[in-house]
Amino acid sequence: MSEVISLINLKGGVGKTVSSINIAYALADCGKKVLIIDTDSSGNIGKSLGVDINALEKTITDLISIAISDDVTKEEVQSCIISIGAVDVIPSNSLFAGIKCRMMEAYGRESLLKCVTEVIRDEYDYLIIDCPPTLDLVSTNALVASDSALIPVEAHFLSFDNLNEMFETITMVQKRLNRNLKVRGIFLTMYQQRTKLSQGIKKNLEEMYANKYKVFDTFIPYSIKAAEQPLFGKSLIEMYPSHPVTKAYKNITKELVSNE
């Protein structure tokens, strides 16, 4: 049974793309077959994995364009997939920004991405959707297409402060568009264990949300290695298998797999 997971936070710079990549590669390291779907027009998934996104012949834009007017076939999805080591990727680039107006006018506009995931999901154990850092139709599409949401939160007040808005959005999607959507949990990124700020954010997160959502005991420690990952075009799982950040992502992944 496959699972589609959206990594989502309505604020940028929280480590969402880094988390999408390293959780995907950690899942692959556990023997799972994984597909990452990039739904951000910045194309950071491809960039971070060494792909020249401007040279791509086909991206998620092509698949959404097909879904607007017709059924998407498995062959069409497969033609957009590139294999990068142990993980497959449907990349994005700046062209995706141009299709949002067409999405707004489409019939079933909230379910266009689901038209893509449904025809390919039986080929994978996990589909990881890297969401844009905005509350828009693309984020809604990701949640409608997903079985669950996984939320990275930077250990910083401004990141923590927008969580209520995001959970309201998730609740609205659950009520009106995807009643089966679950919240897999919340985990802290860029955590500095010795600072009172990080400790305070962790305490507040647990006090406010642990009664309703899973707050992972594992946090992603702050590290320059994580920030440098896009320079090398590989996941931390591949480059630094014993690094504390890698171990943290592996621990979160083990919890995901153990709760299948």
PyMOL commands that set and color helices and strands:
alter all, ss='L'
color gray80, all
select helices_A, chain A and resi 16-29+44-48+53-55+60-69+74-78+94-104+109-123+137-145+157-160+163-176+196-209+224-232+236-239+244-258
alter helices_A, ss='H'
color red, helices_A
select strands_A, chain A and resi 3-7+34-38+82-84+87-90+126-130+148-154+182-189
alter strands_A, ss='S'
color yellow, strands_A
deselect
rebuild
show_as cartoon
